[in-house]
Amino acid sequence: AIRMGVPVVTLKGRTLASRMASSVLMSCNLENLVASNPEEYIRIATGLYKNPTLYREVCDQVRSCRLSSNLFDSNQFAREFENLLSGLYNSQSFS
């Protein structure tokens, strides 16, 4: 959703998914979308729903992050991943 420019509200928890979502949001300076408890999650989500101006501002922040962050540069990720795999392959001896 973030890649598409849509704000995401997440509840920081113990699961990998919730930790990943909060990590991505925090790296995009969108800490205000990370809730610590269910009540805060509801407050954040309803606040965005009830305030169209705030929602548009957050959408702009999300788009800005998407355009400026290397988190969403799939070409760069592919190059780095390929280099990593090549390095691992080349470091192995196959005798």
Phi and psi restraints in degrees (range 20) as a CNS / XPLOR table:
assign (resid 1 and name C) (resid 2 and name N)
       (resid 2 and name CA) (resid 2 and name C) 1.0 -63.3 20.0 2
assign (resid 2 and name N) (resid 2 and name CA)
       (resid 2 and name C) (resid 3 and name N) 1.0 -40.0 20.0 2
assign (resid 2 and name C) (resid 3 and name N)
       (resid 3 and name CA) (resid 3 and name C) 1.0 -60.1 20.0 2
assign (resid 3 and name N) (resid 3 and name CA)
       (resid 3 and name C) (resid 4 and name N) 1.0 -28.8 20.0 2
assign (resid 3 and name C) (resid 4 and name N)
       (resid 4 and name CA) (resid 4 and name C) 1.0 -89.4 20.0 2
assign (resid 4 and name N) (resid 4 and name CA)
       (resid 4 and name C) (resid 5 and name N) 1.0 0.7 20.0 2
assign (resid 4 and name C) (resid 5 and name N)
       (resid 5 and name CA) (resid 5 and name C) 1.0 87.7 20.0 2
assign (resid 5 and name N) (resid 5 and name CA)
       (resid 5 and name C) (resid 6 and name N) 1.0 16.0 20.0 2
assign (resid 5 and name C) (resid 6 and name N)
       (resid 6 and name CA) (resid 6 and name C) 1.0 -100.3 20.0 2
assign (resid 6 and name N) (resid 6 and name CA)
       (resid 6 and name C) (resid 7 and name N) 1.0 129.8 20.0 2
assign (resid 6 and name C) (resid 7 and name N)
       (resid 7 and name CA) (resid 7 and name C) 1.0 -62.9 20.0 2
assign (resid 7 and name N) (resid 7 and name CA)
       (resid 7 and name C) (resid 8 and name N) 1.0 142.5 20.0 2
assign (resid 7 and name C) (resid 8 and name N)
       (resid 8 and name CA) (resid 8 and name C) 1.0 -123.9 20.0 2
assign (resid 8 and name N) (resid 8 and name CA)
       (resid 8 and name C) (resid 9 and name N) 1.0 129.9 20.0 2
assign (resid 8 and name C) (resid 9 and name N)
       (resid 9 and name CA) (resid 9 and name C) 1.0 -102.8 20.0 2
assign (resid 9 and name N) (resid 9 and name CA)
       (resid 9 and name C) (resid 10 and name N) 1.0 133.0 20.0 2
assign (resid 9 and name C) (resid 10 and name N)
       (resid 10 and name CA) (resid 10 and name C) 1.0 -130.6 20.0 2
assign (resid 10 and name N) (resid 10 and name CA)
       (resid 10 and name C) (resid 11 and name N) 1.0 153.7 20.0 2
assign (resid 10 and name C) (resid 11 and name N)
       (resid 11 and name CA) (resid 11 and name C) 1.0 -104.7 20.0 2
assign (resid 11 and name N) (resid 11 and name CA)
       (resid 11 and name C) (resid 12 and name N) 1.0 111.9 20.0 2
assign (resid 11 and name C) (resid 12 and name N)
       (resid 12 and name CA) (resid 12 and name C) 1.0 -66.5 20.0 2
assign (resid 12 and name N) (resid 12 and name CA)
       (resid 12 and name C) (resid 13 and name N) 1.0 123.0 20.0 2
assign (resid 12 and name C) (resid 13 and name N)
       (resid 13 and name CA) (resid 13 and name C) 1.0 -139.8 20.0 2
assign (resid 13 and name N) (resid 13 and name CA)
       (resid 13 and name C) (resid 14 and name N) 1.0 -152.6 20.0 2
assign (resid 13 and name C) (resid 14 and name N)
       (resid 14 and name CA) (resid 14 and name C) 1.0 -99.0 20.0 2
assign (resid 14 and name N) (resid 14 and name CA)
       (resid 14 and name C) (resid 15 and name N) 1.0 -9.2 20.0 2
assign (resid 14 and name C) (resid 15 and name N)
       (resid 15 and name CA) (resid 15 and name C) 1.0 -84.4 20.0 2
assign (resid 15 and name N) (resid 15 and name CA)
       (resid 15 and name C) (resid 16 and name N) 1.0 157.8 20.0 2
assign (resid 15 and name C) (resid 16 and name N)
       (resid 16 and name CA) (resid 16 and name C) 1.0 -59.4 20.0 2
assign (resid 16 and name N) (resid 16 and name CA)
       (resid 16 and name C) (resid 17 and name N) 1.0 -43.7 20.0 2
assign (resid 16 and name C) (resid 17 and name N)
       (resid 17 and name CA) (resid 17 and name C) 1.0 -60.9 20.0 2
assign (resid 17 and name N) (resid 17 and name CA)
       (resid 17 and name C) (resid 18 and name N) 1.0 -44.5 20.0 2
assign (resid 17 and name C) (resid 18 and name N)
       (resid 18 and name CA) (resid 18 and name C) 1.0 -70.0 20.0 2
assign (resid 18 and name N) (resid 18 and name CA)
       (resid 18 and name C) (resid 19 and name N) 1.0 -34.5 20.0 2
assign (resid 18 and name C) (resid 19 and name N)
       (resid 19 and name CA) (resid 19 and name C) 1.0 -69.5 20.0 2
assign (resid 19 and name N) (resid 19 and name CA)
       (resid 19 and name C) (resid 20 and name N) 1.0 -39.1 20.0 2
assign (resid 19 and name C) (resid 20 and name N)
       (resid 20 and name CA) (resid 20 and name C) 1.0 -65.0 20.0 2
assign (resid 20 and name N) (resid 20 and name CA)
       (resid 20 and name C) (resid 21 and name N) 1.0 -46.3 20.0 2
assign (resid 20 and name C) (resid 21 and name N)
       (resid 21 and name CA) (resid 21 and name C) 1.0 -60.6 20.0 2
assign (resid 21 and name N) (resid 21 and name CA)
       (resid 21 and name C) (resid 22 and name N) 1.0 -44.4 20.0 2
assign (resid 21 and name C) (resid 22 and name N)
       (resid 22 and name CA) (resid 22 and name C) 1.0 -68.5 20.0 2
assign (resid 22 and name N) (resid 22 and name CA)
       (resid 22 and name C) (resid 23 and name N) 1.0 -34.3 20.0 2
assign (resid 22 and name C) (resid 23 and name N)
       (resid 23 and name CA) (resid 23 and name C) 1.0 -64.1 20.0 2
assign (resid 23 and name N) (resid 23 and name CA)
       (resid 23 and name C) (resid 24 and name N) 1.0 -44.9 20.0 2
assign (resid 23 and name C) (resid 24 and name N)
       (resid 24 and name CA) (resid 24 and name C) 1.0 -62.9 20.0 2
assign (resid 24 and name N) (resid 24 and name CA)
       (resid 24 and name C) (resid 25 and name N) 1.0 -46.1 20.0 2
assign (resid 24 and name C) (resid 25 and name N)
       (resid 25 and name CA) (resid 25 and name C) 1.0 -61.8 20.0 2
assign (resid 25 and name N) (resid 25 and name CA)
       (resid 25 and name C) (resid 26 and name N) 1.0 -42.3 20.0 2
assign (resid 25 and name C) (resid 26 and name N)
       (resid 26 and name CA) (resid 26 and name C) 1.0 -67.7 20.0 2
assign (resid 26 and name N) (resid 26 and name CA)
       (resid 26 and name C) (resid 27 and name N) 1.0 -36.1 20.0 2
assign (resid 26 and name C) (resid 27 and name N)
       (resid 27 and name CA) (resid 27 and name C) 1.0 -69.5 20.0 2
assign (resid 27 and name N) (resid 27 and name CA)
       (resid 27 and name C) (resid 28 and name N) 1.0 -19.3 20.0 2
assign (resid 27 and name C) (resid 28 and name N)
       (resid 28 and name CA) (resid 28 and name C) 1.0 -96.0 20.0 2
assign (resid 28 and name N) (resid 28 and name CA)
       (resid 28 and name C) (resid 29 and name N) 1.0 10.9 20.0 2
assign (resid 28 and name C) (resid 29 and name N)
       (resid 29 and name CA) (resid 29 and name C) 1.0 58.6 20.0 2
assign (resid 29 and name N) (resid 29 and name CA)
       (resid 29 and name C) (resid 30 and name N) 1.0 38.2 20.0 2
assign (resid 29 and name C) (resid 30 and name N)
       (resid 30 and name CA) (resid 30 and name C) 1.0 -116.4 20.0 2
assign (resid 30 and name N) (resid 30 and name CA)
       (resid 30 and name C) (resid 31 and name N) 1.0 41.0 20.0 2
assign (resid 30 and name C) (resid 31 and name N)
       (resid 31 and name CA) (resid 31 and name C) 1.0 -57.6 20.0 2
assign (resid 31 and name N) (resid 31 and name CA)
       (resid 31 and name C) (resid 32 and name N) 1.0 -25.8 20.0 2
assign (resid 31 and name C) (resid 32 and name N)
       (resid 32 and name CA) (resid 32 and name C) 1.0 -67.2 20.0 2
assign (resid 32 and name N) (resid 32 and name CA)
       (resid 32 and name C) (resid 33 and name N) 1.0 -8.5 20.0 2
assign (resid 32 and name C) (resid 33 and name N)
       (resid 33 and name CA) (resid 33 and name C) 1.0 -101.7 20.0 2
assign (resid 33 and name N) (resid 33 and name CA)
       (resid 33 and name C) (resid 34 and name N) 1.0 3.4 20.0 2
assign (resid 33 and name C) (resid 34 and name N)
       (resid 34 and name CA) (resid 34 and name C) 1.0 -103.9 20.0 2
assign (resid 34 and name N) (resid 34 and name CA)
       (resid 34 and name C) (resid 35 and name N) 1.0 117.7 20.0 2
assign (resid 34 and name C) (resid 35 and name N)
       (resid 35 and name CA) (resid 35 and name C) 1.0 -97.1 20.0 2
assign (resid 35 and name N) (resid 35 and name CA)
       (resid 35 and name C) (resid 36 and name N) 1.0 147.9 20.0 2
assign (resid 35 and name C) (resid 36 and name N)
       (resid 36 and name CA) (resid 36 and name C) 1.0 -94.3 20.0 2
assign (resid 36 and name N) (resid 36 and name CA)
       (resid 36 and name C) (resid 37 and name N) 1.0 -19.6 20.0 2
assign (resid 36 and name C) (resid 37 and name N)
       (resid 37 and name CA) (resid 37 and name C) 1.0 -150.4 20.0 2
assign (resid 37 and name N) (resid 37 and name CA)
       (resid 37 and name C) (resid 38 and name N) 1.0 165.6 20.0 2
assign (resid 37 and name C) (resid 38 and name N)
       (resid 38 and name CA) (resid 38 and name C) 1.0 -58.9 20.0 2
assign (resid 38 and name N) (resid 38 and name CA)
       (resid 38 and name C) (resid 39 and name N) 1.0 -36.3 20.0 2
assign (resid 38 and name C) (resid 39 and name N)
       (resid 39 and name CA) (resid 39 and name C) 1.0 -65.0 20.0 2
assign (resid 39 and name N) (resid 39 and name CA)
       (resid 39 and name C) (resid 40 and name N) 1.0 -41.0 20.0 2
assign (resid 39 and name C) (resid 40 and name N)
       (resid 40 and name CA) (resid 40 and name C) 1.0 -67.1 20.0 2
assign (resid 40 and name N) (resid 40 and name CA)
       (resid 40 and name C) (resid 41 and name N) 1.0 -38.1 20.0 2
assign (resid 40 and name C) (resid 41 and name N)
       (resid 41 and name CA) (resid 41 and name C) 1.0 -57.5 20.0 2
assign (resid 41 and name N) (resid 41 and name CA)
       (resid 41 and name C) (resid 42 and name N) 1.0 -47.9 20.0 2
assign (resid 41 and name C) (resid 42 and name N)
       (resid 42 and name CA) (resid 42 and name C) 1.0 -63.0 20.0 2
assign (resid 42 and name N) (resid 42 and name CA)
       (resid 42 and name C) (resid 43 and name N) 1.0 -42.0 20.0 2
assign (resid 42 and name C) (resid 43 and name N)
       (resid 43 and name CA) (resid 43 and name C) 1.0 -61.6 20.0 2
assign (resid 43 and name N) (resid 43 and name CA)
       (resid 43 and name C) (resid 44 and name N) 1.0 -44.6 20.0 2
assign (resid 43 and name C) (resid 44 and name N)
       (resid 44 and name CA) (resid 44 and name C) 1.0 -65.4 20.0 2
assign (resid 44 and name N) (resid 44 and name CA)
       (resid 44 and name C) (resid 45 and name N) 1.0 -48.4 20.0 2
assign (resid 44 and name C) (resid 45 and name N)
       (resid 45 and name CA) (resid 45 and name C) 1.0 -64.1 20.0 2
assign (resid 45 and name N) (resid 45 and name CA)
       (resid 45 and name C) (resid 46 and name N) 1.0 -44.7 20.0 2
assign (resid 45 and name C) (resid 46 and name N)
       (resid 46 and name CA) (resid 46 and name C) 1.0 -70.4 20.0 2
assign (resid 46 and name N) (resid 46 and name CA)
       (resid 46 and name C) (resid 47 and name N) 1.0 -30.6 20.0 2
assign (resid 46 and name C) (resid 47 and name N)
       (resid 47 and name CA) (resid 47 and name C) 1.0 -62.8 20.0 2
assign (resid 47 and name N) (resid 47 and name CA)
       (resid 47 and name C) (resid 48 and name N) 1.0 -41.2 20.0 2
assign (resid 47 and name C) (resid 48 and name N)
       (resid 48 and name CA) (resid 48 and name C) 1.0 -66.8 20.0 2
assign (resid 48 and name N) (resid 48 and name CA)
       (resid 48 and name C) (resid 49 and name N) 1.0 -40.3 20.0 2
assign (resid 48 and name C) (resid 49 and name N)
       (resid 49 and name CA) (resid 49 and name C) 1.0 -66.0 20.0 2
assign (resid 49 and name N) (resid 49 and name CA)
       (resid 49 and name C) (resid 50 and name N) 1.0 -40.1 20.0 2
assign (resid 49 and name C) (resid 50 and name N)
       (resid 50 and name CA) (resid 50 and name C) 1.0 -83.7 20.0 2
assign (resid 50 and name N) (resid 50 and name CA)
       (resid 50 and name C) (resid 51 and name N) 1.0 -14.3 20.0 2
assign (resid 50 and name C) (resid 51 and name N)
       (resid 51 and name CA) (resid 51 and name C) 1.0 -124.0 20.0 2
assign (resid 51 and name N) (resid 51 and name CA)
       (resid 51 and name C) (resid 52 and name N) 1.0 89.7 20.0 2
assign (resid 51 and name C) (resid 52 and name N)
       (resid 52 and name CA) (resid 52 and name C) 1.0 -58.4 20.0 2
assign (resid 52 and name N) (resid 52 and name CA)
       (resid 52 and name C) (resid 53 and name N) 1.0 -32.7 20.0 2
assign (resid 52 and name C) (resid 53 and name N)
       (resid 53 and name CA) (resid 53 and name C) 1.0 -65.6 20.0 2
assign (resid 53 and name N) (resid 53 and name CA)
       (resid 53 and name C) (resid 54 and name N) 1.0 -46.0 20.0 2
assign (resid 53 and name C) (resid 54 and name N)
       (resid 54 and name CA) (resid 54 and name C) 1.0 -62.1 20.0 2
assign (resid 54 and name N) (resid 54 and name CA)
       (resid 54 and name C) (resid 55 and name N) 1.0 -41.7 20.0 2
assign (resid 54 and name C) (resid 55 and name N)
       (resid 55 and name CA) (resid 55 and name C) 1.0 -59.5 20.0 2
assign (resid 55 and name N) (resid 55 and name CA)
       (resid 55 and name C) (resid 56 and name N) 1.0 -45.4 20.0 2
assign (resid 55 and name C) (resid 56 and name N)
       (resid 56 and name CA) (resid 56 and name C) 1.0 -63.9 20.0 2
assign (resid 56 and name N) (resid 56 and name CA)
       (resid 56 and name C) (resid 57 and name N) 1.0 -39.0 20.0 2
assign (resid 56 and name C) (resid 57 and name N)
       (resid 57 and name CA) (resid 57 and name C) 1.0 -62.5 20.0 2
assign (resid 57 and name N) (resid 57 and name CA)
       (resid 57 and name C) (resid 58 and name N) 1.0 -42.6 20.0 2
assign (resid 57 and name C) (resid 58 and name N)
       (resid 58 and name CA) (resid 58 and name C) 1.0 -67.5 20.0 2
assign (resid 58 and name N) (resid 58 and name CA)
       (resid 58 and name C) (resid 59 and name N) 1.0 -39.5 20.0 2
assign (resid 58 and name C) (resid 59 and name N)
       (resid 59 and name CA) (resid 59 and name C) 1.0 -58.4 20.0 2
assign (resid 59 and name N) (resid 59 and name CA)
       (resid 59 and name C) (resid 60 and name N) 1.0 -42.3 20.0 2
assign (resid 59 and name C) (resid 60 and name N)
       (resid 60 and name CA) (resid 60 and name C) 1.0 -62.6 20.0 2
assign (resid 60 and name N) (resid 60 and name CA)
       (resid 60 and name C) (resid 61 and name N) 1.0 -41.2 20.0 2
assign (resid 60 and name C) (resid 61 and name N)
       (resid 61 and name CA) (resid 61 and name C) 1.0 -62.4 20.0 2
assign (resid 61 and name N) (resid 61 and name CA)
       (resid 61 and name C) (resid 62 and name N) 1.0 -42.8 20.0 2
assign (resid 61 and name C) (resid 62 and name N)
       (resid 62 and name CA) (resid 62 and name C) 1.0 -63.4 20.0 2
assign (resid 62 and name N) (resid 62 and name CA)
       (resid 62 and name C) (resid 63 and name N) 1.0 -46.1 20.0 2
assign (resid 62 and name C) (resid 63 and name N)
       (resid 63 and name CA) (resid 63 and name C) 1.0 -62.3 20.0 2
assign (resid 63 and name N) (resid 63 and name CA)
       (resid 63 and name C) (resid 64 and name N) 1.0 -41.8 20.0 2
assign (resid 63 and name C) (resid 64 and name N)
       (resid 64 and name CA) (resid 64 and name C) 1.0 -60.8 20.0 2
assign (resid 64 and name N) (resid 64 and name CA)
       (resid 64 and name C) (resid 65 and name N) 1.0 -43.0 20.0 2
assign (resid 64 and name C) (resid 65 and name N)
       (resid 65 and name CA) (resid 65 and name C) 1.0 -64.1 20.0 2
assign (resid 65 and name N) (resid 65 and name CA)
       (resid 65 and name C) (resid 66 and name N) 1.0 -44.8 20.0 2
assign (resid 65 and name C) (resid 66 and name N)
       (resid 66 and name CA) (resid 66 and name C) 1.0 -59.1 20.0 2
assign (resid 66 and name N) (resid 66 and name CA)
       (resid 66 and name C) (resid 67 and name N) 1.0 -37.6 20.0 2
assign (resid 66 and name C) (resid 67 and name N)
       (resid 67 and name CA) (resid 67 and name C) 1.0 -80.7 20.0 2
assign (resid 67 and name N) (resid 67 and name CA)
       (resid 67 and name C) (resid 68 and name N) 1.0 -28.9 20.0 2
assign (resid 67 and name C) (resid 68 and name N)
       (resid 68 and name CA) (resid 68 and name C) 1.0 -103.2 20.0 2
assign (resid 68 and name N) (resid 68 and name CA)
       (resid 68 and name C) (resid 69 and name N) 1.0 -16.9 20.0 2
assign (resid 68 and name C) (resid 69 and name N)
       (resid 69 and name CA) (resid 69 and name C) 1.0 -91.0 20.0 2
assign (resid 69 and name N) (resid 69 and name CA)
       (resid 69 and name C) (resid 70 and name N) 1.0 139.9 20.0 2
assign (resid 69 and name C) (resid 70 and name N)
       (resid 70 and name CA) (resid 70 and name C) 1.0 -75.2 20.0 2
assign (resid 70 and name N) (resid 70 and name CA)
       (resid 70 and name C) (resid 71 and name N) 1.0 -5.7 20.0 2
assign (resid 70 and name C) (resid 71 and name N)
       (resid 71 and name CA) (resid 71 and name C) 1.0 -59.5 20.0 2
assign (resid 71 and name N) (resid 71 and name CA)
       (resid 71 and name C) (resid 72 and name N) 1.0 -28.4 20.0 2
assign (resid 71 and name C) (resid 72 and name N)
       (resid 72 and name CA) (resid 72 and name C) 1.0 -109.2 20.0 2
assign (resid 72 and name N) (resid 72 and name CA)
       (resid 72 and name C) (resid 73 and name N) 1.0 12.9 20.0 2
assign (resid 72 and name C) (resid 73 and name N)
       (resid 73 and name CA) (resid 73 and name C) 1.0 -91.4 20.0 2
assign (resid 73 and name N) (resid 73 and name CA)
       (resid 73 and name C) (resid 74 and name N) 1.0 88.9 20.0 2
assign (resid 73 and name C) (resid 74 and name N)
       (resid 74 and name CA) (resid 74 and name C) 1.0 -66.5 20.0 2
assign (resid 74 and name N) (resid 74 and name CA)
       (resid 74 and name C) (resid 75 and name N) 1.0 -32.1 20.0 2
assign (resid 74 and name C) (resid 75 and name N)
       (resid 75 and name CA) (resid 75 and name C) 1.0 -65.5 20.0 2
assign (resid 75 and name N) (resid 75 and name CA)
       (resid 75 and name C) (resid 76 and name N) 1.0 -44.2 20.0 2
assign (resid 75 and name C) (resid 76 and name N)
       (resid 76 and name CA) (resid 76 and name C) 1.0 -64.0 20.0 2
assign (resid 76 and name N) (resid 76 and name CA)
       (resid 76 and name C) (resid 77 and name N) 1.0 -42.4 20.0 2
assign (resid 76 and name C) (resid 77 and name N)
       (resid 77 and name CA) (resid 77 and name C) 1.0 -59.3 20.0 2
assign (resid 77 and name N) (resid 77 and name CA)
       (resid 77 and name C) (resid 78 and name N) 1.0 -45.8 20.0 2
assign (resid 77 and name C) (resid 78 and name N)
       (resid 78 and name CA) (resid 78 and name C) 1.0 -61.3 20.0 2
assign (resid 78 and name N) (resid 78 and name CA)
       (resid 78 and name C) (resid 79 and name N) 1.0 -42.9 20.0 2
assign (resid 78 and name C) (resid 79 and name N)
       (resid 79 and name CA) (resid 79 and name C) 1.0 -62.3 20.0 2
assign (resid 79 and name N) (resid 79 and name CA)
       (resid 79 and name C) (resid 80 and name N) 1.0 -46.4 20.0 2
assign (resid 79 and name C) (resid 80 and name N)
       (resid 80 and name CA) (resid 80 and name C) 1.0 -65.9 20.0 2
assign (resid 80 and name N) (resid 80 and name CA)
       (resid 80 and name C) (resid 81 and name N) 1.0 -39.3 20.0 2
assign (resid 80 and name C) (resid 81 and name N)
       (resid 81 and name CA) (resid 81 and name C) 1.0 -66.1 20.0 2
assign (resid 81 and name N) (resid 81 and name CA)
       (resid 81 and name C) (resid 82 and name N) 1.0 -42.3 20.0 2
assign (resid 81 and name C) (resid 82 and name N)
       (resid 82 and name CA) (resid 82 and name C) 1.0 -61.0 20.0 2
assign (resid 82 and name N) (resid 82 and name CA)
       (resid 82 and name C) (resid 83 and name N) 1.0 -43.8 20.0 2
assign (resid 82 and name C) (resid 83 and name N)
       (resid 83 and name CA) (resid 83 and name C) 1.0 -62.9 20.0 2
assign (resid 83 and name N) (resid 83 and name CA)
       (resid 83 and name C) (resid 84 and name N) 1.0 -39.8 20.0 2
assign (resid 83 and name C) (resid 84 and name N)
       (resid 84 and name CA) (resid 84 and name C) 1.0 -62.7 20.0 2
assign (resid 84 and name N) (resid 84 and name CA)
       (resid 84 and name C) (resid 85 and name N) 1.0 -48.2 20.0 2
assign (resid 84 and name C) (resid 85 and name N)
       (resid 85 and name CA) (resid 85 and name C) 1.0 -63.3 20.0 2
assign (resid 85 and name N) (resid 85 and name CA)
       (resid 85 and name C) (resid 86 and name N) 1.0 -40.8 20.0 2
assign (resid 85 and name C) (resid 86 and name N)
       (resid 86 and name CA) (resid 86 and name C) 1.0 -61.9 20.0 2
assign (resid 86 and name N) (resid 86 and name CA)
       (resid 86 and name C) (resid 87 and name N) 1.0 -42.9 20.0 2
assign (resid 86 and name C) (resid 87 and name N)
       (resid 87 and name CA) (resid 87 and name C) 1.0 -62.9 20.0 2
assign (resid 87 and name N) (resid 87 and name CA)
       (resid 87 and name C) (resid 88 and name N) 1.0 -41.9 20.0 2
assign (resid 87 and name C) (resid 88 and name N)
       (resid 88 and name CA) (resid 88 and name C) 1.0 -64.6 20.0 2
assign (resid 88 and name N) (resid 88 and name CA)
       (resid 88 and name C) (resid 89 and name N) 1.0 -43.8 20.0 2
assign (resid 88 and name C) (resid 89 and name N)
       (resid 89 and name CA) (resid 89 and name C) 1.0 -63.2 20.0 2
assign (resid 89 and name N) (resid 89 and name CA)
       (resid 89 and name C) (resid 90 and name N) 1.0 -45.6 20.0 2
assign (resid 89 and name C) (resid 90 and name N)
       (resid 90 and name CA) (resid 90 and name C) 1.0 -69.1 20.0 2
assign (resid 90 and name N) (resid 90 and name CA)
       (resid 90 and name C) (resid 91 and name N) 1.0 -22.6 20.0 2
assign (resid 90 and name C) (resid 91 and name N)
       (resid 91 and name CA) (resid 91 and name C) 1.0 -84.7 20.0 2
assign (resid 91 and name N) (resid 91 and name CA)
       (resid 91 and name C) (resid 92 and name N) 1.0 -9.4 20.0 2
assign (resid 91 and name C) (resid 92 and name N)
       (resid 92 and name CA) (resid 92 and name C) 1.0 -88.1 20.0 2
assign (resid 92 and name N) (resid 92 and name CA)
       (resid 92 and name C) (resid 93 and name N) 1.0 142.4 20.0 2
assign (resid 92 and name C) (resid 93 and name N)
       (resid 93 and name CA) (resid 93 and name C) 1.0 -102.2 20.0 2
assign (resid 93 and name N) (resid 93 and name CA)
       (resid 93 and name C) (resid 94 and name N) 1.0 129.0 20.0 2
assign (resid 93 and name C) (resid 94 and name N)
       (resid 94 and name CA) (resid 94 and name C) 1.0 -111.6 20.0 2
assign (resid 94 and name N) (resid 94 and name CA)
       (resid 94 and name C) (resid 95 and name N) 1.0 62.0 20.0 2
